[in-house]
């Protein structure tokens, strides 16, 4: 029971730290600010995490595990590899629009000093390998055109996902550019709405006609 309570406290501290890292970034975040957000003393926080580096490691680890699970679930959707790939991008967009831990994981992967190491940022390694696997599967199962540039698509998807996260940090930036949905009803969250439009533009250029017609650019989540 005592160990379970300590684990719950540790998890709550990590989530509070994620909110601060997401909002302020790694350099501006402090243990004092994080402890205030968590509603505990700095001493209580230090009992679980001696340094800001340890706390950031824990946030990145949780963001990695959370993102990896969401991506695995989306990739197992049962559709074509291309549809599963689209679903993965929507799962990522949904995480980044509504989950401070995931956003903090992305931001920390960009901002933390890795001592000059060339290792891949942790958050990106939670989903980029799956994107590459699905692109290769799509090339094999015929849901991608033979001439589709798989490497360029991987880069485009990476830029799109990270770009949506950056744009969403500016209040109203994405939603202001979207048209009034009118009688069709409300659009999904702005990040996912833009993602669907991007896939609508891409599909005729990367997929055979029969797959273009049957593939859902808005995802099947």
For each residue, the residues with C-beta under 8 A, 3 or more apart:
1: 4 5
2: 5 6
3: 6 7
4: 1 7 8
5: 1 2 8 9
6: 2 3 9 10 48
7: 3 4 10 11
8: 4 5 11 12
9: 5 6 12 13 48
10: 6 7 13 14 48 58
11: 7 8 14 15 62
12: 8 9 15 16 38
13: 9 10 16 17 34 38 40 45 48 49 55
14: 10 11 17 18 55 58 59 62 101
15: 11 12 18 19 62 100 101
16: 12 13 19 20 34 37 38 39
17: 13 14 20 21 29 34 37 38 49 55 56 58 59 104
18: 14 15 21 22 59 62 63 100 101 103 104 105
19: 15 16 22 23 37 100 104
20: 16 17 23 24 29 33 34 37
21: 17 18 24 25 26 29 56 59 104 107 108
22: 18 19 100 101 103 104 107
23: 19 20
24: 20 21 28 29 33
25: 21 28 29 107 111
26: 21 29 52 56 107 108 111 112
27: 111
28: 24 25
29: 17 20 21 24 25 26 33 34 52
30: 33 34 52
31: 34 35 42 45 46 49 52 55
32: 35 36 42
33: 20 24 29 30 36 37
34: 13 16 17 20 29 30 31 37 38 45 52 55
35: 31 32 38 40 41 42 44 45
36: 32 33 39
37: 16 17 19 20 33 34
38: 12 13 16 17 34 35 45
39: 16 36
40: 13 35 44 45
41: 35 44 45
42: 31 32 35 45 46
43: 46 47
44: 35 40 41 47 48
45: 13 31 34 35 38 40 41 42 48 49 55
46: 31 42 43 49 50
47: 43 44
48: 6 9 10 13 44 45
49: 13 17 31 45 46 52 54 55 58
50: 46 54
51: 54 55
52: 26 29 30 31 34 49 55 56
53: 56 57
54: 49 50 51 57 58
55: 13 14 17 31 34 45 49 51 52 58 59
56: 17 21 26 52 53 59 60 108 112
57: 53 54 60 61
58: 10 14 17 49 54 55 61 62
59: 14 17 18 21 55 56 62 63 101 104 105 108
60: 56 57 63 64 104 105 108 109 122 123
61: 57 58 64 65 122
62: 11 14 15 18 58 59 65 66 101 105
63: 18 59 60 66 67 101 102 104 105 106 108 122 123 126
64: 60 61 67 68 105 122 123 125 126
65: 61 62 68 69 126
66: 62 63 69 70 95 99 101 102 105
67: 63 64 70 71 92 95 102 105 123 126 127
68: 64 65 71 72 126 127
69: 65 66 72 73
70: 66 67 73 74 91 92 94 95
71: 67 68 74 75 88 91 92 126 127 130
72: 68 69 75 76 130
73: 69 70 76 91
74: 70 71 77 84 87 88 90 91 221
75: 71 72 84 85 87 88 130 133 134
76: 72 73 84
77: 74 83 84 87 220
78: 84
79: 82 83 84 87 215 220
80: 83 84 138 141 143 211 215
81: 84 85 134 135 137 138 140 141 143 144
82: 79 85 86 134 138 143 144 207 211 215
83: 77 79 80 86 87 143 215 216 220
84: 74 75 76 77 78 79 80 81 87 88 134
85: 75 81 82 88 89 131 134 135 138 157
86: 82 83 89 90 199 215 216 217 219
87: 74 75 77 79 83 84 90 91 219 220 221
88: 71 74 75 84 85 91 92 127 130 131 134
89: 85 86 92 93 157 160 161 195 199 219
90: 74 86 87 93 94 192 195 196 218 219 221
91: 70 71 73 74 87 88 94 95 219 221
92: 67 70 71 88 89 95 96 127 161
93: 89 90 96 97 161 164 189 191 192 195
94: 70 90 91 97 98 189 191 192 221
95: 66 67 70 91 92 98 99 102
96: 92 93 99 102 103 106 161 164 165 168 191
97: 93 94 164 168 189 190 191 192
98: 94 95 189
99: 66 95 96 102 103
100: 15 18 19 22 103 104
101: 14 15 18 22 59 62 63 66 104 105
102: 63 66 67 95 96 99 105 106 123
103: 18 22 96 99 100 106 107 165
104: 17 18 19 21 22 59 60 63 100 101 107 108
105: 18 59 60 62 63 64 66 67 101 102 108 109 122 123 126
106: 63 96 102 103 109 110 123 124 162 165
107: 21 22 25 26 103 104 110 111
108: 21 26 56 59 60 63 104 105 111 112 123
109: 60 105 106 112 121 122 123 124
110: 106 107 121
111: 25 26 27 107 108
112: 26 56 108 109
113:
114: 117 119
115:
116:
117: 114
118:
119: 114
120: 124 125 128
121: 109 110 124 125
122: 60 61 63 64 105 109 125 126
123: 60 63 64 67 102 105 106 108 109 126
124: 106 109 120 121 127 128 158
125: 64 120 121 122 128 129
126: 63 64 65 67 68 71 105 122 123
127: 67 68 71 88 92 124 130 131
128: 120 124 125 131 132 154 158
129: 125 132 133
130: 71 72 75 88 127 133 134
131: 85 88 127 128 134 135 154 157 158
132: 128 129 135 136 154
133: 75 129 130 136 137
134: 75 81 82 84 85 88 130 131 137 138
135: 81 85 131 132 138 139 144 150 153 154
136: 132 133 139 140 150
137: 81 133 134 140 141
138: 80 81 82 85 134 135 141 143 144
139: 135 136 144 146 148 150
140: 81 136 137
141: 80 81 137 138
142: 208 211
143: 80 81 82 83 138 207 208 211 215
144: 81 82 135 138 139 148 150 206 207
145: 148 206 207 208
146: 139
147:
148: 139 144 145 153 206 207
149: 152 153
150: 135 136 139 144 153 154
151: 154 155
152: 149 155 156
153: 135 148 149 150 156 157 206
154: 128 131 132 135 150 151 157 158
155: 151 152 158 159
156: 152 153 159 160 202
157: 85 89 131 153 154 160 161
158: 124 128 131 154 155 161 162
159: 155 156 162 163
160: 89 156 157 163 164 195 198
161: 89 92 93 96 157 158 164 165
162: 106 158 159 165 166
163: 159 160 166 167
164: 93 96 97 160 161 167 168 174 191 194 195
165: 96 103 106 161 162 168 169
166: 162 163 169
167: 163 164 170 173 174 191
168: 96 97 164 165 173 174 190 191
169: 165 166
170: 167 173
171:
172: 175 176
173: 167 168 170 176 177
174: 164 167 168 177 178 190 191 193 194
175: 172 178 190
176: 172 173
177: 173 174 194
178: 174 175 181 187 190 193 194
179: 182
180:
181: 178 184 185 186 187
182: 179
183:
184: 181
185: 181
186: 181
187: 178 181 190 193
188: 192 193 196 218
189: 93 94 97 98 192 193
190: 97 168 174 175 178 187 193 194
191: 93 94 96 97 164 167 168 174 194 195
192: 90 93 94 97 188 189 195 196 218 219
193: 174 178 187 188 189 190 196 197
194: 164 174 177 178 190 191 197 198
195: 89 90 93 160 164 191 192 198 199 219
196: 90 188 192 193 199 200 217 218 219
197: 193 194 200 201 217
198: 160 194 195 201 202
199: 86 89 195 196 202 203 217 218
200: 196 197 203 217
201: 197 198 204 205
202: 156 198 199 205 206
203: 199 200 206 207 211 212 215 217
204: 201 207 212
205: 201 202
206: 144 145 148 153 202 203
207: 82 143 144 145 148 203 204 211 212 215
208: 142 143 145 211 212
209: 212 213
210: 213 214
211: 80 82 142 143 203 207 208 214 215
212: 203 204 207 208 209 215
213: 209 210
214: 210 211
215: 79 80 82 83 86 143 203 207 211 212
216: 83 86 219 220
217: 86 196 197 199 200 203
218: 90 188 192 196 199
219: 86 87 89 90 91 192 195 196 216
220: 77 79 83 87 216
221: 74 87 90 91 94
